[in-house]
Amino acid sequence: MDRTPKKESDERIRTLAFHGLLTAVVTMLTLFASVPLPVGNGGAYLNAGDAAVFASAYILGPWGGAAVAAVGSALADVLHGSAVYAPATFIIKGLMALICAAAVRRLRGAAPFIAGLVMPLGYFAFECILYDVPAALSGLWMNGVQYVFGAAAAVLLFAAFKRAGIVLFGKGRIERRGKPGS
């Protein structure tokens, strides 16, 4: 008796659940692993959400990571009371994950730093439209700090994933290769 259709169905359910879980992780780390800052235009805050954005890219690959990053980060903006930023955040964080996942195999630890450039540049462009250039410039440096923080945290996470033997990338589930630390 062939159980292939059942296995495929179970795999789809696991994949969907994993995407949902990572979306919640992105949202929660953005909202609750954060420090509010008294600067910027939209109630700026330094948060760990970008590390989760990059981790999602590493774990789920380009399209899954982009979807999780975009939805989770935009949802955090809405729940944070910054809904005006949600459409821009959806695009910016989705692009960050997409670029990171596309580059991580070749560039390894440099990938979050390259992909993360989308964030300060994207919010600068959005705030130029929403406000004006001087107002956008006032928020640019804080987005730069968030960019460096998120990319550096992602590099540490990638090293931890490698050390733990997590080699998933795009399959929607964690797979391990060899013994942890090998």
Backbone bond lengths (Angstrom), bond angles and torsions (degrees), N, CA, C in turn:
res aa  C-N    CA-C-N  psi(-1)  N-CA   C-N-CA  omega(-1)  CA-C   N-CA-C  phi
1 M - - - 1.447 - - 1.533 109.02 -
2 D 1.329 116.66 124.94 1.472 121.91 -178.56 1.531 109.94 -89.24
3 R 1.304 116.09 127.36 1.463 121.46 -178.94 1.529 111.49 -108.28
4 T 1.306 118.26 21.70 1.464 121.60 -176.81 1.528 112.49 -57.94
5 P 1.356 119.90 -48.39 1.470 118.27 179.71 1.533 112.68 -58.36
6 K 1.324 117.60 -38.20 1.466 121.39 178.63 1.518 110.34 -65.10
7 K 1.335 117.00 -43.63 1.464 121.06 179.56 1.521 110.67 -63.40
8 E 1.335 117.61 -41.85 1.461 120.99 178.79 1.521 110.57 -63.66
9 S 1.314 116.90 -41.27 1.461 121.51 178.63 1.529 110.69 -64.20
10 D 1.328 116.48 -44.73 1.467 120.68 177.85 1.524 110.80 -61.53
11 E 1.326 115.95 -40.17 1.469 120.68 -179.72 1.527 110.84 -65.17
12 R 1.313 117.31 -40.47 1.470 120.97 177.76 1.521 111.15 -63.72
13 I 1.301 116.33 -41.38 1.464 120.39 178.79 1.522 110.28 -64.56
14 R 1.337 117.34 -44.93 1.472 120.91 177.50 1.528 111.28 -60.47
15 T 1.311 116.34 -43.08 1.461 121.12 -179.65 1.523 110.45 -63.35
16 L 1.308 117.69 -46.61 1.458 121.82 178.79 1.532 110.74 -61.50
17 A 1.311 116.52 -43.64 1.471 120.35 178.69 1.530 111.00 -63.02
18 F 1.316 117.25 -40.63 1.457 121.08 179.85 1.529 111.03 -65.35
19 H 1.327 116.77 -41.33 1.463 120.75 176.29 1.535 110.34 -62.33
20 G 1.315 116.58 -43.17 1.469 120.10 178.42 1.514 111.74 -63.10
21 L 1.306 116.33 -42.04 1.462 120.85 179.01 1.524 110.96 -62.57
22 L 1.321 117.36 -46.08 1.465 120.20 179.37 1.527 112.17 -67.37
23 T 1.326 117.51 -32.13 1.467 120.34 174.48 1.523 109.76 -61.91
24 A 1.323 116.07 -43.66 1.476 120.29 177.82 1.531 111.04 -64.42
25 V 1.321 117.34 -38.42 1.470 120.72 178.69 1.525 110.15 -62.92
26 V 1.334 117.44 -45.91 1.467 120.76 178.11 1.527 110.02 -58.55
27 T 1.333 116.54 -47.04 1.465 120.99 -179.06 1.519 111.12 -62.11
28 M 1.310 117.36 -49.30 1.462 120.80 -175.99 1.533 112.62 -67.50
29 L 1.328 117.52 -40.78 1.464 118.79 178.47 1.524 111.28 -67.14
30 T 1.319 116.59 -33.54 1.464 119.74 176.73 1.526 110.85 -67.24
31 L 1.316 116.29 -42.27 1.464 120.30 -177.02 1.523 113.92 -78.73
32 F 1.326 116.76 -44.35 1.465 119.08 -167.24 1.525 115.07 -107.34
33 A 1.307 118.25 -20.18 1.465 120.01 174.78 1.526 106.43 -99.26
34 S 1.333 113.98 64.72 1.457 119.40 -172.69 1.519 111.89 -142.80
35 V 1.319 113.87 159.49 1.459 122.10 176.69 1.523 106.87 -127.47
36 P 1.345 118.18 115.74 1.463 119.58 178.83 1.528 111.23 -65.71
37 L 1.312 115.29 142.91 1.463 120.94 -179.70 1.534 109.13 -120.06
38 P 1.316 117.43 138.65 1.463 120.07 -176.49 1.529 113.12 -83.67
39 V 1.319 117.28 34.21 1.458 121.60 -178.75 1.516 109.69 -137.54
40 G 1.299 116.29 174.03 1.454 120.91 176.75 1.510 111.23 88.72
41 N 1.309 115.55 -176.26 1.463 120.98 -172.14 1.527 114.00 -103.86
42 G 1.295 118.59 -27.00 1.457 120.28 -172.81 1.513 113.34 -117.56
43 G 1.316 118.57 34.70 1.452 119.01 -175.96 1.513 109.38 69.50
44 A 1.320 116.38 57.93 1.461 122.07 -174.62 1.523 111.97 -58.82
45 Y 1.308 115.22 145.97 1.453 121.04 175.25 1.513 109.73 -153.17
46 L 1.331 114.75 140.90 1.457 122.39 176.64 1.523 106.32 -83.60
47 N 1.347 117.14 127.48 1.463 118.58 -175.06 1.517 111.60 -143.92
48 A 1.323 114.82 167.10 1.465 121.99 -178.96 1.530 112.28 -92.35
49 G 1.323 116.62 6.43 1.460 120.11 -177.99 1.514 114.00 -61.02
50 D 1.346 117.27 -36.50 1.460 119.01 -179.16 1.523 111.81 -66.39
51 A 1.318 117.77 -32.34 1.465 119.92 175.22 1.530 109.66 -61.85
52 A 1.335 116.59 -39.86 1.471 120.71 177.55 1.526 111.14 -69.98
53 V 1.333 117.49 -34.26 1.467 121.33 175.49 1.524 109.43 -59.71
54 F 1.331 116.79 -48.81 1.463 120.78 -179.31 1.529 111.42 -69.28
55 A 1.320 117.23 -37.00 1.467 119.94 177.28 1.528 110.59 -63.25
56 S 1.318 116.91 -39.23 1.464 120.62 176.96 1.521 110.82 -62.14
57 A 1.329 116.44 -39.74 1.462 120.35 177.71 1.527 110.34 -63.71
58 Y 1.317 116.48 -42.84 1.466 122.36 -179.79 1.526 110.42 -63.88
59 I 1.315 116.06 -42.64 1.461 120.83 -174.51 1.528 112.58 -80.48
60 L 1.339 117.44 -42.07 1.461 120.57 -171.63 1.521 114.40 -100.65
61 G 1.319 117.59 -12.39 1.454 119.62 -176.85 1.523 110.99 87.14
62 P 1.332 116.67 -176.37 1.461 120.45 -171.18 1.530 115.36 -59.95
63 W 1.314 118.22 -52.69 1.469 119.32 -171.98 1.515 112.11 -79.51
64 G 1.315 117.59 -43.47 1.466 119.54 177.18 1.513 111.32 -64.91
65 G 1.335 116.47 -42.93 1.460 120.70 178.25 1.513 111.76 -62.86
66 A 1.335 117.07 -41.81 1.466 121.00 179.22 1.526 111.13 -63.34
67 A 1.333 116.75 -43.14 1.461 120.23 -179.62 1.530 111.09 -63.36
68 V 1.320 116.04 -47.30 1.465 121.05 -179.64 1.525 110.51 -62.94
69 A 1.321 117.18 -45.95 1.467 121.61 -178.90 1.521 111.38 -63.48
70 A 1.323 116.87 -44.86 1.463 121.51 -177.91 1.525 111.36 -64.09
71 V 1.320 116.69 -50.83 1.468 120.75 -176.84 1.527 110.95 -68.90
72 G 1.326 117.70 -46.92 1.462 120.42 -178.28 1.514 113.08 -63.03
73 S 1.323 117.39 -41.73 1.458 121.01 -178.89 1.525 111.89 -71.73
74 A 1.341 117.13 -41.62 1.466 120.15 178.02 1.529 110.67 -64.78
75 L 1.321 116.00 -39.45 1.465 119.98 177.01 1.529 110.78 -61.56
76 A 1.313 116.98 -39.30 1.471 120.57 177.31 1.526 110.65 -61.86
77 D 1.335 117.34 -40.63 1.469 119.65 177.30 1.527 111.19 -61.01
78 V 1.317 116.73 -44.49 1.467 120.50 179.87 1.527 110.18 -62.50
79 L 1.327 117.08 -47.35 1.467 120.78 -178.98 1.529 112.41 -68.64
80 H 1.326 116.78 -25.52 1.464 121.96 179.59 1.529 111.74 -79.53
81 G 1.326 116.96 -12.24 1.460 120.33 -178.01 1.514 112.63 91.69
82 S 1.314 117.25 16.01 1.470 122.70 179.82 1.521 110.01 -117.01
83 A 1.326 116.25 46.97 1.465 121.22 -174.24 1.525 112.73 -59.63
84 V 1.319 117.78 -26.83 1.466 119.96 179.65 1.532 110.85 -61.46
85 Y 1.333 116.80 -26.34 1.464 121.43 179.24 1.531 112.62 -85.74
86 A 1.319 118.98 -13.93 1.466 121.69 -172.74 1.536 114.07 -56.83
87 P 1.337 120.29 -44.43 1.480 118.01 179.25 1.536 112.53 -63.37
88 A 1.326 116.62 -41.88 1.468 119.81 178.21 1.519 110.16 -66.29
89 T 1.313 116.72 -42.78 1.466 120.95 178.95 1.523 110.75 -60.55
90 F 1.326 117.10 -42.19 1.460 121.72 178.93 1.533 110.23 -54.61
91 I 1.317 116.61 -47.46 1.466 121.51 -178.83 1.529 111.17 -71.39
92 I 1.329 116.94 -47.30 1.466 121.72 -175.54 1.526 111.53 -63.28
93 K 1.327 117.33 -50.83 1.469 119.95 -177.16 1.523 111.36 -69.56
94 G 1.332 116.85 -35.40 1.457 119.62 175.46 1.522 111.76 -62.29
95 L 1.342 116.38 -43.37 1.469 120.30 176.97 1.524 111.73 -64.84
96 M 1.323 116.96 -39.73 1.469 120.02 178.29 1.524 110.29 -57.17
97 A 1.327 116.62 -48.54 1.470 120.33 -179.03 1.519 111.28 -66.35
98 L 1.315 117.08 -41.93 1.463 121.34 -179.69 1.530 111.01 -60.14
99 I 1.330 116.58 -48.12 1.465 121.36 -179.26 1.531 110.66 -66.45
100 C 1.329 116.50 -42.78 1.465 120.11 -179.67 1.526 110.71 -61.10
101 A 1.315 116.72 -47.39 1.462 120.07 -178.75 1.525 111.55 -64.18
102 A 1.326 116.15 -37.09 1.456 119.58 179.69 1.535 111.36 -68.79
103 A 1.325 116.73 -27.77 1.465 120.87 -174.57 1.522 114.64 -101.83
104 V 1.324 118.97 -15.30 1.466 120.94 -168.50 1.530 113.75 -64.50
105 R 1.292 117.78 -35.59 1.471 118.82 -179.07 1.518 111.80 -67.84
106 R 1.320 116.45 -35.72 1.464 120.68 -178.33 1.521 111.93 -86.98
107 L 1.335 116.92 -40.27 1.463 120.72 -172.73 1.522 114.31 -104.04
108 R 1.316 117.41 -7.45 1.466 123.78 177.99 1.529 112.02 49.12
109 G 1.325 117.77 -118.07 1.466 122.28 -174.50 1.514 114.77 -66.86
110 A 1.315 117.92 -17.84 1.465 120.17 178.00 1.526 111.74 -78.69
111 A 1.332 117.63 -20.08 1.464 121.33 -175.67 1.530 113.45 -56.28
112 P 1.354 119.77 -46.30 1.469 117.99 179.10 1.535 112.58 -63.94
113 F 1.308 117.43 -32.84 1.467 119.78 179.55 1.526 111.23 -70.24
114 I 1.311 116.94 -36.30 1.471 120.25 177.78 1.523 109.87 -73.58
115 A 1.324 117.34 -50.09 1.466 121.27 -179.49 1.524 111.56 -64.43
116 G 1.313 116.53 -34.26 1.458 120.88 -177.51 1.512 114.39 -66.63
117 L 1.322 117.34 -19.06 1.470 120.31 177.54 1.526 112.07 -60.76
118 V 1.326 116.47 -23.34 1.459 120.94 177.95 1.531 110.40 -59.54
119 M 1.334 116.86 -34.01 1.460 120.71 -174.20 1.531 113.42 -65.64
120 P 1.330 120.13 -60.05 1.470 117.20 -178.75 1.530 112.27 -64.33
121 L 1.325 117.50 -36.18 1.461 120.18 179.57 1.526 111.59 -69.36
122 G 1.327 116.12 -41.48 1.468 120.47 179.39 1.518 112.82 -65.02
123 Y 1.333 116.63 -45.78 1.458 118.76 178.73 1.525 111.42 -68.87
124 F 1.321 117.49 -33.34 1.464 119.90 175.88 1.531 109.54 -60.61
125 A 1.329 117.19 -48.60 1.469 121.12 179.59 1.533 110.73 -61.34
126 F 1.329 116.84 -43.80 1.459 120.80 -179.98 1.527 111.02 -63.18
127 E 1.325 117.16 -43.78 1.458 120.31 -178.88 1.527 112.40 -71.98
128 C 1.322 118.04 -25.83 1.473 120.08 172.17 1.523 110.01 -62.92
129 I 1.325 117.05 -39.28 1.465 122.02 178.09 1.525 110.36 -73.66
130 L 1.330 116.52 -46.05 1.462 121.77 -175.56 1.523 111.94 -69.46
131 Y 1.323 117.00 -41.63 1.463 121.89 -177.76 1.525 108.82 -114.79
132 D 1.306 115.96 -101.70 1.462 123.56 174.40 1.523 107.56 -162.95
133 V 1.326 116.97 176.19 1.464 120.73 -174.53 1.531 112.16 -62.70
134 P 1.346 119.90 -47.25 1.470 117.89 179.76 1.538 112.82 -59.79
135 A 1.326 116.99 -39.87 1.471 119.77 178.57 1.528 110.25 -66.62
136 A 1.319 116.82 -39.86 1.464 120.64 178.77 1.527 110.45 -65.22
137 L 1.312 116.94 -38.06 1.462 120.48 177.83 1.526 111.48 -63.21
138 S 1.332 116.90 -34.40 1.469 119.27 -179.21 1.525 112.01 -66.51
139 G 1.329 117.64 -27.89 1.459 121.01 178.90 1.517 113.62 -91.72
140 L 1.328 116.79 -12.89 1.466 120.65 -174.69 1.525 112.67 -62.44
141 W 1.315 117.64 -42.56 1.463 119.18 -177.15 1.527 111.22 -65.72
142 M 1.351 117.33 -36.86 1.460 119.21 179.76 1.525 111.05 -69.23
143 N 1.324 116.32 -37.87 1.462 119.16 174.77 1.527 110.52 -64.94
144 G 1.324 116.76 -30.97 1.464 120.68 174.83 1.515 112.04 -65.05
145 V 1.328 116.20 -41.04 1.468 120.56 177.47 1.532 109.53 -64.42
146 Q 1.326 117.38 -44.55 1.467 121.72 178.54 1.530 109.97 -61.15
147 Y 1.322 116.46 -40.28 1.472 121.67 178.76 1.529 110.86 -59.28
148 V 1.321 117.53 -49.88 1.467 121.13 -178.66 1.527 110.41 -64.50
149 F 1.329 117.06 -43.80 1.466 121.88 179.17 1.532 110.85 -59.51
150 G 1.327 117.24 -49.16 1.463 121.35 -178.34 1.514 113.14 -64.61
151 A 1.333 116.54 -42.69 1.468 120.42 -179.55 1.526 111.02 -67.47
152 A 1.331 116.72 -42.25 1.473 119.73 179.19 1.527 110.70 -64.45
153 A 1.321 117.15 -42.01 1.467 120.55 177.73 1.530 110.46 -62.70
154 A 1.323 117.02 -37.88 1.470 120.58 178.73 1.521 111.51 -65.24
155 V 1.312 117.07 -40.29 1.468 120.09 178.38 1.529 109.94 -60.52
156 L 1.319 116.61 -41.52 1.471 120.33 176.82 1.528 111.09 -64.39
157 L 1.330 117.15 -41.32 1.469 120.23 177.19 1.519 111.38 -63.55
158 F 1.326 117.52 -43.23 1.469 120.88 179.83 1.526 110.42 -60.47
159 A 1.329 116.74 -40.34 1.465 120.36 177.92 1.532 110.21 -64.70
160 A 1.323 116.49 -40.01 1.472 120.22 177.79 1.523 110.60 -65.78
161 F 1.329 117.39 -41.15 1.462 120.62 177.35 1.529 110.21 -60.38
162 K 1.318 115.87 -45.77 1.463 119.82 -179.51 1.521 110.93 -62.19
163 R 1.331 115.46 -44.90 1.463 120.16 -179.93 1.531 111.39 -62.75
164 A 1.326 116.59 -35.38 1.463 121.28 179.40 1.525 111.98 -79.80
165 G 1.328 116.93 -7.94 1.455 120.06 178.86 1.510 114.04 83.12
166 I 1.333 118.20 18.11 1.458 121.34 179.97 1.528 108.24 -80.56
167 V 1.315 115.73 117.92 1.457 121.34 -176.40 1.518 111.47 -126.82
168 L 1.260 116.77 27.20 1.449 124.02 -171.58 1.523 115.30 -52.91
169 F 1.279 118.18 -69.14 1.454 128.53 -178.39 1.517 114.96 38.85
170 G 1.322 115.28 88.80 1.439 121.34 169.40 1.509 117.50 89.16
171 K 1.300 118.93 4.57 1.457 119.44 -177.36 1.527 113.33 -101.66
172 G 1.326 118.00 -6.73 1.452 120.31 176.95 1.509 114.31 76.65
173 R 1.314 117.74 10.74 1.458 120.89 176.11 1.526 107.61 -152.98
174 I 1.298 116.24 154.94 1.457 119.34 -178.23 1.524 109.63 -84.19
175 E 1.311 115.05 126.61 1.455 121.71 174.61 1.515 107.17 -119.37
176 R 1.292 116.14 149.33 1.460 120.21 179.63 1.513 109.63 -119.37
177 R 1.305 114.71 145.40 1.467 121.07 176.37 1.510 107.26 -118.00
178 G 1.307 117.30 124.72 1.460 120.90 177.12 1.528 112.16 68.33
179 K 1.314 114.75 -166.68 1.448 120.92 178.54 1.527 109.65 -85.83
180 P 1.354 118.59 147.44 1.453 119.78 175.35 1.524 109.85 -55.30
181 G 1.344 114.75 138.40 1.451 120.79 178.15 1.513 113.80 86.82
182 S 1.346 117.15 -6.30 1.468 118.29 -178.93 1.507 111.49 -90.36
